[in-house]
Amino acid sequence: MSTVQCSEHATQTAAYVCRHLFLSLHDSLPRGFVCDVGDESEYPDAWCSVCDEMLTAGGGEWTDDVSEAAGIRLLCASCYRHVEALDGLSKA
């Protein structure tokens, strides 16, 4: 597992979320929290409901367009859990 240095939580396990979930850290707005059911890692890559709709419309593939729109961001594990808690976990 890779780590990241968080200004709030110090050194933590790295996690990745879409830019919309990343924004939830600042405005605390729930946006849906979706991750791959097949990913058994402790902090599976996650995306919001809007990104999930784009992913579904694209046939379930992370195309360049979907990836660009999602704008994946790096978070620490504690920030990831905070964002996850806003909506609860939904596995795709």
C-alpha positions as a Markdown table, in Angstrom:
| # | Residue | x | y | z |
|---|---|---|---|---|
| 1 | Met | 0.0 | 0.0 | 0.0 |
| 2 | Ser | 1.2 | 3.5 | -0.8 |
| 3 | Thr | 1.0 | 6.3 | 1.6 |
| 4 | Val | 0.3 | 10.0 | 1.4 |
| 5 | Gln | 1.1 | 12.9 | 3.7 |
| 6 | Cys | -2.1 | 14.6 | 4.7 |
| 7 | Ser | -2.0 | 18.1 | 6.2 |
| 8 | Glu | -4.7 | 17.2 | 8.6 |
| 9 | His | -4.0 | 13.5 | 9.4 |
| 10 | Ala | -0.2 | 13.1 | 8.8 |
| 11 | Thr | 1.0 | 10.0 | 7.0 |
| 12 | Gln | -1.9 | 7.7 | 5.9 |
| 13 | Thr | -2.7 | 5.0 | 3.4 |
| 14 | Ala | -3.4 | 6.5 | 0.0 |
| 15 | Ala | -6.9 | 6.4 | -1.5 |
| 16 | Tyr | -8.4 | 7.7 | -4.7 |
| 17 | Val | -11.8 | 9.3 | -5.4 |
| 18 | Cys | -13.4 | 11.4 | -8.1 |
| 19 | Arg | -13.2 | 15.1 | -8.0 |
| 20 | His | -16.8 | 15.4 | -6.9 |
| 21 | Leu | -16.2 | 13.3 | -3.8 |
| 22 | Phe | -13.0 | 15.3 | -3.2 |
| 23 | Leu | -15.1 | 18.4 | -3.1 |
| 24 | Ser | -17.2 | 16.8 | -0.4 |
| 25 | Leu | -14.3 | 17.3 | 2.0 |
| 26 | His | -14.8 | 21.0 | 1.8 |
| 27 | Asp | -18.6 | 21.5 | 1.5 |
| 28 | Ser | -19.8 | 18.2 | 3.2 |
| 29 | Leu | -22.5 | 17.7 | 0.5 |
| 30 | Pro | -23.4 | 14.1 | -0.1 |
| 31 | Arg | -22.9 | 13.1 | -3.7 |
| 32 | Gly | -23.3 | 9.3 | -3.5 |
| 33 | Phe | -20.4 | 7.0 | -2.8 |
| 34 | Val | -19.8 | 4.1 | -5.3 |
| 35 | Cys | -16.9 | 1.7 | -5.6 |
| 36 | Asp | -16.2 | -1.6 | -7.4 |
| 37 | Val | -17.7 | -4.6 | -5.5 |
| 38 | Gly | -14.8 | -6.7 | -6.9 |
| 39 | Asp | -12.2 | -4.5 | -5.3 |
| 40 | Glu | -11.4 | -6.1 | -2.0 |
| 41 | Ser | -8.8 | -3.5 | -0.9 |
| 42 | Glu | -9.4 | -1.6 | 2.3 |
| 43 | Tyr | -9.8 | 1.7 | 0.3 |
| 44 | Pro | -11.2 | 0.9 | -3.1 |
| 45 | Asp | -11.2 | 3.6 | -5.7 |
| 46 | Ala | -14.5 | 5.5 | -5.3 |
| 47 | Trp | -16.7 | 7.8 | -7.4 |
| 48 | Cys | -19.9 | 9.7 | -7.0 |
| 49 | Ser | -23.4 | 9.0 | -8.4 |
| 50 | Val | -22.9 | 11.5 | -11.3 |
| 51 | Cys | -19.7 | 9.7 | -12.3 |
| 52 | Asp | -21.4 | 6.3 | -11.9 |
| 53 | Glu | -24.1 | 7.5 | -14.4 |
| 54 | Met | -21.4 | 8.5 | -16.9 |
| 55 | Leu | -19.7 | 5.2 | -16.4 |
| 56 | Thr | -22.9 | 3.3 | -16.9 |
| 57 | Ala | -23.7 | 5.3 | -20.0 |
| 58 | Gly | -20.3 | 4.5 | -21.4 |
| 59 | Gly | -20.9 | 0.8 | -21.1 |
| 60 | Gly | -19.2 | 0.4 | -17.7 |
| 61 | Glu | -15.8 | 1.2 | -19.1 |
| 62 | Trp | -13.4 | 3.9 | -17.7 |
| 63 | Thr | -12.9 | 5.6 | -21.1 |
| 64 | Asp | -10.7 | 8.6 | -21.5 |
| 65 | Asp | -13.7 | 10.9 | -21.5 |
| 66 | Val | -15.2 | 9.3 | -18.3 |
| 67 | Ser | -11.8 | 9.4 | -16.6 |
| 68 | Glu | -11.3 | 13.0 | -17.5 |
| 69 | Ala | -14.7 | 14.0 | -16.3 |
| 70 | Ala | -14.2 | 12.1 | -13.0 |
| 71 | Gly | -10.9 | 13.9 | -12.4 |
| 72 | Ile | -9.5 | 11.3 | -9.9 |
| 73 | Arg | -7.9 | 12.8 | -6.8 |
| 74 | Leu | -5.6 | 11.5 | -4.1 |
| 75 | Leu | -6.8 | 11.4 | -0.5 |
| 76 | Cys | -5.6 | 10.0 | 2.8 |
| 77 | Ala | -7.5 | 7.1 | 4.3 |
| 78 | Ser | -9.0 | 9.3 | 7.0 |
| 79 | Cys | -10.3 | 11.8 | 4.5 |
| 80 | Tyr | -11.7 | 8.9 | 2.4 |
| 81 | Arg | -13.6 | 7.5 | 5.4 |
| 82 | His | -15.0 | 11.0 | 6.1 |
| 83 | Val | -16.3 | 11.3 | 2.5 |
| 84 | Glu | -17.6 | 7.7 | 2.6 |
| 85 | Ala | -19.6 | 8.5 | 5.8 |
| 86 | Leu | -21.5 | 11.4 | 4.1 |
| 87 | Asp | -23.5 | 9.0 | 2.0 |
| 88 | Gly | -22.6 | 5.5 | 3.1 |
| 89 | Leu | -21.0 | 2.9 | 0.8 |
| 90 | Ser | -22.6 | 1.7 | -2.4 |
| 91 | Lys | -20.8 | -1.0 | -4.4 |
| 92 | Ala | -21.2 | -1.0 | -8.1 |
